Amino acid sequence: MANPTQLEVPIETGLKRDSLGLLGATMQAITHIAPAIAALFFTQFIVSLAGVTAPLAYIIAVVVVLMLGNTLVQFSKHLPSAGGYYTYVSRALGPRFGFITSWMYILYSPLSGGAIYGFFGFILAGELKSNYNIDLPWLWWVFIVVGAPLIAFLQYRGIEISARALVITGGLEMVIVLSLALTGFFNPGPGGFSFAVFNPGNIPALSGFALAIVLGVQGLTGWEAAAPLAEETKDPKRNTPRSVMLSIIILGAFLVFTFWGIITGFGVNNIDAIVKSAELPGLALAHKDWGPVWWFILVAFASSVFAVCLATANVGTRMWYGMGRSGSFPRWFSKVSRYKTPVNAIIAQMCLALGSGLLGGLLWGSQTAFFFIDGLILVLGVAFVYVVANIAVTFYYLRERRSEFNVLLHLVFPVVSTLVLLFAILVSFQPVCQNYGTCPVEPYSYAPLVDGLWLLIGVGVLLYYNSQKREDWIRNAGAALGESEAELAKATS
């Protein structure tokens, strides 16, 4: 077992230290959640399940997410590293589990950008066509081809530039969306201003409401995005945990308020209008109440797309870098530029965004690709990561920090949040979801199979390493922790 005091020694890293403060780290997490996208893209589906009580479902979801955030906080206050979940799980359960966790995480942050670029291009093209009769159906791939290299360039130039961009764009989208919610309160639909959204007696069906909670939990994913930037954050053992909890609380309150405002704007007695809206309810409300300046919502979407793609790319590149540095991925990924940014990881991330976005758009169309990749494949992948991390935090504190073990923080919270995630995974499978009347159609129904196949491929990679006696990466996994070889050998023995 490693001596805890040894971990206070700064981690040896090629990344630029002390580049992010609490604000930058918090905005990294907030923009990774994508406030405008989370608030406005999934409104219809959540309301179709929870009805007028959608804001209540989100309140419960925030409580569950705070439990998940607690897991990351408990790790990050002792193990600040660019390896993120790879580092945490490797330390608690062993490098093989860490590798599989990161392998599944590839289906989350690194893969999300391309589909988001394309979906925004699709929405913009639709609005230009319906409002100004300008037909630009090819906009979806233009945004992918332009967006991915632009994000890569900002990443290459330094994390400080990325942080400033996130603060500006993230703040802009939140102000615009909050303004839309306030409009709903000032100009309410049938039923007027009402607290009925928080009345459990208005829950339409318990099964649908439970599923809405689960989807609310999934909609808040991204709060963990500050952890991989810990090596570039000032006082990471203090600021990284704070940024995690702040992002969950701020975005949780933001989403509850926004859903409440949109429902009020349509009318608490007119819920069917939201579910049956021909366009995104946020856009419909803006057209109704904002008149000629409705396009401010498109500005919020554009800002959100830019910010979330930059935030997810930051996470993906730090993950590639951490694994390349440890030896479990090719060392090529650990190269650092003169700006102290992981240049090869940035190139790989850009290529992945271009490939996934263009391929998904060509196969299914950019709208379907977004909900398939970002709405289901990524969500199921990150659910696996959260579950393994919950198991790992219990083992870590029982084995290495027994004196700090807390039943509530290190056992109850992980177990409760894990059960919620397992429910989410279970209802994604066709035979089970039929009981809830919400079964996805093709290609969405393939999502669990895609995630399962990706997991099997990861296991195959591990078996290949073993057959080729490529076990050096196991001995080097502690490099992401900044431990000495002797300390690592002691910790993994």
C-alpha positions as CSV (number, residue, x, y, z in Angstrom):
1,M,0.0,0.0,0.0
2,A,1.3,3.4,-1.0
3,N,2.1,5.9,1.7
4,P,-0.5,8.6,1.5
5,T,2.0,11.3,2.3
6,Q,4.0,10.4,-0.8
7,L,1.0,11.6,-2.9
8,E,1.4,15.1,-1.8
9,V,4.5,15.4,-4.0
10,P,3.6,17.2,-7.3
11,I,3.0,15.0,-10.3
12,E,5.7,15.0,-12.9
13,T,4.0,16.2,-16.0
14,G,4.7,17.9,-19.3
15,L,1.5,19.9,-19.2
16,K,1.4,23.5,-18.0
17,R,0.8,23.7,-14.3
18,D,-1.5,26.2,-12.5
19,S,-3.2,27.3,-15.8
20,L,-6.8,27.0,-14.5
21,G,-8.4,28.5,-11.4
22,L,-11.6,27.5,-9.8
23,L,-13.7,29.5,-12.3
24,G,-11.9,27.9,-15.3
25,A,-12.2,24.3,-13.9
26,T,-15.9,24.9,-13.0
27,M,-16.7,26.2,-16.5
28,Q,-14.9,23.3,-18.0
29,A,-17.4,21.0,-16.2
30,I,-20.4,23.2,-16.8
31,T,-19.8,23.6,-20.6
32,H,-19.2,19.8,-20.8
33,I,-22.7,19.3,-19.6
34,A,-23.8,21.8,-22.4
35,P,-26.5,23.9,-20.6
36,A,-28.4,25.0,-23.7
37,I,-28.4,21.5,-25.3
38,A,-29.3,19.8,-22.0
39,A,-32.1,22.3,-21.4
40,L,-33.7,22.5,-24.8
41,F,-32.8,19.5,-27.0
42,F,-34.4,16.8,-24.8
43,T,-37.4,18.7,-23.4
44,Q,-40.1,16.8,-25.4
45,F,-38.9,13.4,-24.4
46,I,-38.5,14.2,-20.7
47,V,-42.0,15.9,-20.6
48,S,-43.5,12.9,-22.5
49,L,-42.4,10.7,-19.6
50,A,-42.9,12.9,-16.6
51,G,-45.6,15.3,-17.8
52,V,-45.9,18.6,-15.9
53,T,-43.6,17.1,-13.2
54,A,-40.5,17.1,-15.4
55,P,-38.8,19.7,-13.1
56,L,-39.5,17.5,-10.1
57,A,-37.8,14.6,-11.9
58,Y,-34.8,16.8,-12.5
59,I,-34.6,17.7,-8.8
60,I,-34.4,14.0,-7.9
61,A,-31.9,13.5,-10.8
62,V,-29.6,16.2,-9.3
63,V,-29.6,14.4,-6.0
64,V,-28.5,11.2,-7.7
65,V,-25.8,13.1,-9.7
66,L,-24.5,14.7,-6.5
67,M,-23.9,11.1,-5.3
68,L,-22.0,10.3,-8.4
69,G,-20.1,13.5,-8.1
70,N,-19.1,12.5,-4.6
71,T,-17.3,9.5,-6.0
72,L,-15.1,11.7,-8.2
73,V,-14.5,14.2,-5.4
74,Q,-13.4,11.4,-3.0
75,F,-10.8,10.3,-5.6
76,S,-9.7,13.7,-7.0
77,K,-8.8,15.1,-3.6
78,H,-6.1,12.5,-3.2
79,L,-5.2,11.6,-6.9
80,P,-5.2,14.7,-9.1
81,S,-4.2,13.4,-12.5
82,A,-4.8,13.9,-16.3
83,G,-5.6,10.2,-16.4
84,G,-9.0,10.9,-14.8
85,Y,-11.1,7.7,-14.3
86,Y,-8.2,5.7,-15.7
87,T,-6.0,6.7,-12.8
88,Y,-8.7,6.3,-10.2
89,V,-9.8,2.9,-11.2
90,S,-6.3,1.7,-11.9
91,R,-5.2,2.6,-8.4
92,A,-8.2,1.0,-6.7
93,L,-8.9,-2.1,-8.8
94,G,-5.8,-2.5,-10.9
95,P,-4.6,-1.2,-14.3
96,R,-6.6,-3.8,-16.2
97,F,-9.8,-2.4,-14.8
98,G,-8.5,1.1,-15.4
99,F,-7.8,0.3,-19.0
100,I,-11.3,-1.1,-19.6
101,T,-12.8,1.9,-17.9
102,S,-11.0,4.3,-20.2
103,W,-11.8,2.0,-23.1
104,M,-15.5,2.5,-22.4
105,Y,-14.9,6.2,-21.8
106,I,-13.8,6.5,-25.4
107,L,-17.5,6.1,-26.2
108,Y,-18.2,9.3,-24.3
109,S,-16.2,12.6,-24.4
110,P,-13.8,11.7,-27.2
111,L,-16.6,10.6,-29.5
112,S,-19.3,13.2,-28.9
113,G,-18.0,16.3,-30.8
114,G,-18.5,15.2,-34.4
115,A,-22.2,14.4,-33.9
116,I,-22.9,17.7,-32.1
117,Y,-21.3,19.8,-34.9
118,G,-23.5,18.0,-37.4
119,F,-26.7,18.3,-35.5
120,F,-26.3,22.0,-35.0
121,G,-25.8,22.4,-38.8
122,F,-29.0,20.4,-39.3
123,I,-31.0,22.6,-36.9
124,L,-29.6,25.8,-38.5
125,A,-30.4,24.6,-42.0
126,G,-33.9,23.8,-40.9
127,E,-34.5,27.2,-39.4
128,L,-33.0,29.1,-42.4
129,K,-35.3,27.1,-44.6
130,S,-38.5,27.6,-42.6
131,N,-38.0,31.2,-41.7
132,Y,-36.1,32.7,-44.7
133,N,-36.6,30.1,-47.4
134,I,-32.8,29.6,-47.6
135,D,-32.1,26.0,-48.5
136,L,-28.6,24.9,-47.3
137,P,-29.0,21.1,-46.6
138,W,-25.2,20.6,-46.6
139,L,-24.6,22.8,-43.6
140,W,-24.3,19.8,-41.3
141,W,-21.0,18.6,-42.8
142,V,-19.6,22.1,-43.1
143,F,-19.9,22.6,-39.4
144,I,-18.0,19.3,-38.8
145,V,-15.2,20.1,-41.3
146,V,-14.7,23.6,-39.9
147,G,-15.5,23.0,-36.2
148,A,-13.2,20.1,-35.5
149,P,-10.0,21.8,-36.8
150,L,-10.9,25.1,-35.0
151,I,-11.3,23.3,-31.7
152,A,-8.1,21.5,-32.2
153,F,-6.2,24.8,-32.9
154,L,-7.5,26.4,-29.7
155,Q,-6.5,23.3,-27.8
156,Y,-3.0,23.4,-29.3
157,R,-2.5,27.0,-28.3
158,G,-2.9,26.4,-24.6
159,I,-5.4,25.5,-21.9
160,E,-5.7,29.2,-20.8
161,I,-7.1,30.1,-24.2
162,S,-9.6,27.2,-24.0
163,A,-10.6,28.2,-20.5
164,R,-11.3,31.8,-21.5
165,A,-13.3,30.7,-24.4
166,L,-15.4,28.4,-22.2
167,V,-16.1,31.1,-19.7
168,I,-17.4,33.5,-22.5
169,T,-19.4,31.0,-24.5
170,G,-20.7,29.1,-21.5
171,G,-21.8,32.3,-19.8
172,L,-23.5,33.5,-23.0
173,E,-25.6,30.4,-23.6
174,M,-26.7,30.3,-19.9
175,V,-27.9,34.0,-20.0
176,I,-29.9,33.5,-23.2
177,V,-31.6,30.3,-22.0
178,L,-32.4,31.8,-18.6
179,S,-33.9,34.7,-20.4
180,L,-36.1,32.4,-22.4
181,A,-37.2,30.7,-19.1
182,L,-38.1,34.1,-17.6
183,T,-40.1,34.9,-20.6
184,G,-42.2,31.8,-19.9
185,F,-42.9,33.0,-16.4
186,F,-43.8,36.6,-17.5
187,N,-46.0,35.3,-20.4
188,P,-47.5,32.0,-19.1
189,G,-49.8,29.8,-21.1
190,P,-53.0,28.1,-19.9
191,G,-52.8,27.5,-16.1
192,G,-50.6,30.5,-15.4
193,F,-47.7,30.5,-13.0
194,S,-48.0,27.4,-10.9
195,F,-46.1,25.2,-8.5
196,A,-47.9,22.1,-9.9
197,V,-44.6,21.1,-11.5
198,F,-43.4,20.1,-8.0
199,N,-46.5,18.3,-6.8
200,P,-45.9,14.5,-6.7
201,G,-49.7,14.0,-7.1
202,N,-49.3,15.2,-10.7
203,I,-47.0,12.4,-11.7
204,P,-48.7,10.7,-14.7
205,A,-47.1,7.2,-14.3
206,L,-44.5,6.1,-11.8
207,S,-42.6,4.0,-14.4
208,G,-42.4,6.9,-16.8
209,F,-41.4,9.3,-14.1
210,A,-38.7,6.9,-12.9
211,L,-37.3,6.7,-16.4
212,A,-37.4,10.5,-16.6
213,I,-35.2,10.7,-13.5
214,V,-32.8,8.3,-15.1
215,L,-32.6,10.3,-18.3
216,G,-32.2,13.5,-16.2
217,V,-29.2,11.8,-14.6
218,Q,-27.8,11.0,-18.0
219,G,-28.6,14.6,-19.2
220,L,-26.4,16.0,-16.5
221,T,-23.3,13.9,-17.4
222,G,-20.2,16.0,-18.0
223,W,-19.7,17.3,-14.4
224,E,-16.6,15.1,-14.2
225,A,-14.9,17.0,-17.0
226,A,-12.6,19.0,-14.6
227,A,-10.9,16.0,-13.3
228,P,-8.7,15.2,-16.3
229,L,-7.4,18.8,-16.2
230,A,-6.3,18.5,-12.6
231,E,-2.6,18.6,-13.5
232,E,-3.2,22.0,-15.1
233,T,-5.4,23.4,-12.3
234,K,-4.2,25.5,-9.4
235,D,-4.4,23.6,-6.1
236,P,-6.1,20.7,-7.7
237,K,-6.9,18.8,-4.5
238,R,-9.0,21.7,-3.5
239,N,-10.3,23.2,-6.7
240,T,-11.1,20.0,-8.7
241,P,-13.6,18.7,-6.0
242,R,-15.1,22.1,-5.7
243,S,-15.6,22.5,-9.4
244,V,-17.3,19.1,-9.6
245,M,-19.9,19.9,-6.9
246,L,-20.4,23.5,-8.1
247,S,-21.0,22.5,-11.7
248,I,-23.7,19.9,-10.5
249,I,-25.4,22.4,-8.2
250,I,-25.3,25.3,-10.7
251,L,-26.5,23.2,-13.7
252,G,-29.0,21.3,-11.7
253,A,-30.7,24.6,-10.5
254,F,-30.4,25.9,-14.1
255,L,-32.1,22.9,-15.7
256,V,-34.9,22.8,-13.1
257,F,-35.6,26.5,-13.6
258,T,-35.4,26.3,-17.4
259,F,-37.8,23.3,-17.6
260,W,-40.2,25.0,-15.3
261,G,-40.1,28.2,-17.3
262,I,-40.7,26.4,-20.7
263,I,-43.5,24.4,-19.3
264,T,-45.1,27.6,-17.8
265,G,-44.7,29.4,-21.2
266,F,-46.5,26.6,-23.0
267,G,-49.0,26.3,-20.1
268,V,-49.1,23.8,-17.2
269,N,-52.5,22.8,-18.6
270,N,-51.2,22.4,-22.1
271,I,-48.5,19.8,-21.8
272,D,-49.5,18.0,-25.0
273,A,-48.4,21.1,-26.9
274,I,-44.8,20.5,-25.8
275,V,-44.8,16.8,-26.6
276,K,-46.4,17.4,-30.1
277,S,-44.4,20.6,-31.0
278,A,-43.2,20.4,-34.6
279,E,-39.9,22.0,-33.6
280,L,-37.8,22.1,-30.4
281,P,-40.0,23.6,-27.7
282,G,-37.4,26.2,-26.8
283,L,-37.4,27.5,-30.4
284,A,-41.2,27.4,-30.5
285,L,-41.4,29.5,-27.4
286,A,-38.8,32.0,-28.7
287,H,-40.8,32.3,-32.0
288,K,-44.0,33.0,-29.9
289,D,-42.6,35.4,-27.4
290,W,-39.4,37.0,-28.9
291,G,-40.7,37.7,-32.4
292,P,-38.0,39.0,-34.7
293,V,-35.2,38.3,-32.2
294,W,-36.1,34.6,-31.8
295,W,-32.7,33.8,-33.4
296,F,-31.0,34.5,-30.1
297,I,-31.8,30.9,-29.2
298,L,-29.7,29.8,-32.2
299,V,-26.9,31.9,-30.8
300,A,-27.3,30.0,-27.5
301,F,-27.2,26.7,-29.4
302,A,-24.1,27.8,-31.3
303,S,-22.3,28.9,-28.1
304,S,-23.3,25.6,-26.4
305,V,-22.0,23.6,-29.4
306,F,-18.7,25.4,-29.4
307,A,-18.3,25.1,-25.7
308,V,-19.2,21.5,-25.3
309,C,-17.1,20.4,-28.2
310,L,-14.1,22.2,-26.7
311,A,-14.8,20.8,-23.2
312,T,-15.2,17.2,-24.4
313,A,-12.1,17.5,-26.6
314,N,-10.1,18.8,-23.6
315,V,-11.2,15.7,-21.6
316,G,-10.5,13.3,-24.5
317,T,-7.0,14.6,-25.2
318,R,-6.0,14.5,-21.5
319,M,-7.2,10.9,-21.4
320,W,-5.2,10.0,-24.4
321,Y,-2.2,11.8,-22.9
322,G,-2.5,10.1,-19.5
323,M,-2.7,6.6,-21.1
324,G,0.1,7.3,-23.6
325,R,2.3,8.5,-20.7
326,S,1.6,5.4,-18.7
327,G,2.4,3.1,-21.6
328,S,-1.1,1.5,-21.9
329,F,-1.6,3.4,-25.1
330,P,1.2,4.1,-27.6
331,R,3.8,6.6,-26.3
332,W,3.0,8.7,-29.4
333,F,0.0,10.1,-27.5
334,S,2.2,11.6,-24.7
335,K,4.0,14.1,-26.9
336,V,3.7,17.7,-25.6
337,S,4.0,20.8,-27.8
338,R,5.9,24.0,-27.0
339,Y,2.7,25.4,-25.6
340,K,2.7,22.4,-23.1
341,T,-0.4,20.9,-24.8
342,P,-0.7,17.2,-25.8
343,V,-0.3,17.8,-29.5
344,N,-0.6,14.3,-30.9
345,A,-3.6,13.5,-28.7
346,I,-5.2,16.7,-30.1
347,I,-4.5,15.5,-33.6
348,A,-6.0,12.1,-32.8
349,Q,-9.1,13.7,-31.2
350,M,-9.7,16.0,-34.2
351,C,-9.6,13.0,-36.6
352,L,-12.0,11.1,-34.4
353,A,-14.4,14.0,-34.4
354,L,-14.2,14.4,-38.1
355,G,-14.6,10.7,-38.7
356,S,-17.5,10.0,-36.3
357,G,-19.4,13.1,-37.4
358,L,-19.2,12.6,-41.1
359,L,-19.7,8.8,-41.0
360,G,-22.7,9.1,-38.7
361,G,-24.3,11.8,-40.8
362,L,-23.8,9.9,-44.1
363,L,-25.2,6.7,-42.7
364,W,-28.2,8.0,-40.8
365,G,-28.5,11.7,-41.2
366,S,-27.0,14.2,-38.8
367,Q,-30.2,14.4,-36.6
368,T,-30.4,10.6,-36.1
369,A,-26.6,10.4,-35.7
370,F,-26.7,12.9,-32.8
371,F,-29.4,11.1,-30.8
372,F,-27.9,7.7,-31.6
373,I,-24.2,8.5,-30.8
374,D,-24.6,11.3,-28.1
375,G,-28.0,10.3,-26.8
376,L,-27.6,6.5,-26.4
377,I,-24.2,5.0,-27.2
378,L,-22.3,7.6,-25.2
379,V,-24.7,7.6,-22.3
380,L,-24.6,3.8,-21.9
381,G,-20.8,3.9,-22.1
382,V,-20.4,6.6,-19.4
383,A,-22.9,4.7,-17.2
384,F,-20.5,1.8,-17.2
385,V,-17.7,4.1,-16.2
386,Y,-19.6,5.6,-13.3
387,V,-20.6,2.1,-12.0
388,V,-17.0,0.9,-12.1
389,A,-15.8,4.1,-10.4
390,N,-18.4,3.7,-7.7
391,I,-17.1,0.2,-7.0
392,A,-13.5,1.5,-7.1
393,V,-14.0,4.3,-4.6
394,T,-15.3,1.8,-2.0
395,F,-12.3,-0.5,-2.5
396,Y,-9.9,2.4,-2.5
397,Y,-11.0,3.8,0.9
398,L,-11.3,0.4,2.5
399,R,-7.8,-0.7,1.3
400,E,-5.7,2.5,1.3
401,R,-7.5,5.0,3.5
402,R,-9.4,3.0,6.0
403,S,-9.1,5.7,8.6
404,E,-11.0,8.0,6.3
405,F,-13.7,5.5,5.3
406,N,-17.2,7.0,5.7
407,V,-20.2,4.7,5.3
408,L,-22.4,7.4,3.7
409,L,-19.8,8.8,1.3
410,H,-18.0,5.6,0.4
411,L,-20.7,3.0,0.5
412,V,-24.3,4.3,0.6
413,F,-24.0,7.0,-2.1
414,P,-22.1,4.7,-4.5
415,V,-24.6,1.9,-4.1
416,V,-27.7,4.1,-4.5
417,S,-26.4,5.9,-7.6
418,T,-25.2,2.6,-9.1
419,L,-28.6,1.1,-8.8
420,V,-30.1,4.0,-10.7
421,L,-27.5,3.6,-13.5
422,L,-28.1,-0.2,-13.7
423,F,-31.8,0.6,-14.1
424,A,-30.9,2.9,-17.0
425,I,-28.8,0.3,-18.6
426,L,-31.4,-2.4,-18.2
427,V,-34.3,-0.5,-19.7
428,S,-32.2,0.2,-22.8
429,F,-32.5,-3.4,-23.9
430,Q,-35.5,-4.2,-26.1
431,P,-37.1,-7.1,-24.0
432,V,-37.1,-4.9,-20.9
433,C,-38.0,-1.5,-22.3
434,Q,-41.3,-2.9,-23.7
435,N,-42.6,-2.8,-20.1
436,Y,-42.2,1.0,-20.1
437,G,-43.6,1.7,-23.6
438,T,-40.5,3.6,-24.6
439,C,-38.5,1.2,-26.7
440,P,-36.2,2.8,-29.2
441,V,-36.5,2.1,-32.9
442,E,-33.6,1.4,-35.3
443,P,-30.8,2.4,-35.2
444,Y,-31.3,3.5,-31.5
445,S,-32.1,-0.1,-30.5
446,Y,-28.6,-1.1,-31.5
447,A,-26.9,1.1,-28.9
448,P,-26.6,-1.6,-26.2
449,L,-25.2,-4.0,-28.7
450,V,-22.6,-1.4,-29.9
451,D,-21.5,-0.7,-26.3
452,G,-21.4,-4.4,-25.5
453,L,-19.3,-5.1,-28.7
454,W,-16.9,-2.3,-27.8
455,L,-16.5,-3.8,-24.3
456,L,-15.6,-7.2,-25.8
457,I,-13.1,-5.6,-28.1
458,G,-11.4,-3.9,-25.1
459,V,-11.2,-7.3,-23.3
460,G,-9.7,-8.7,-26.5
461,V,-7.0,-6.0,-26.4
462,L,-6.2,-7.0,-22.9
463,L,-5.9,-10.6,-23.9
464,Y,-3.6,-9.6,-26.8
465,Y,-1.4,-7.7,-24.4
466,N,-1.2,-10.8,-22.2
467,S,-0.4,-13.1,-25.1
468,Q,2.4,-10.9,-26.3
469,K,3.7,-10.4,-22.8
470,R,3.1,-6.7,-23.2
471,E,2.6,-6.2,-19.4
472,D,5.0,-3.2,-19.1
473,W,2.0,-0.8,-19.2
474,I,0.8,-2.4,-16.0
475,R,4.0,-1.5,-14.2
476,N,3.9,2.0,-15.7
477,A,0.2,2.7,-14.9
478,G,1.2,4.5,-11.8
479,A,3.0,7.1,-13.9
480,A,-0.3,8.8,-14.2
481,L,-0.2,9.1,-10.4
482,G,3.3,10.5,-10.3
483,E,4.5,7.6,-8.2
484,S,8.0,6.1,-8.1
485,E,8.5,2.6,-9.4
486,A,9.2,1.3,-5.9
487,E,6.0,2.9,-4.6
488,L,4.0,1.6,-7.6
489,A,5.3,-2.0,-7.1
490,K,4.3,-1.8,-3.5
491,A,0.9,-0.4,-4.3
492,T,0.1,-3.1,-7.0
493,S,1.7,-6.1,-5.2
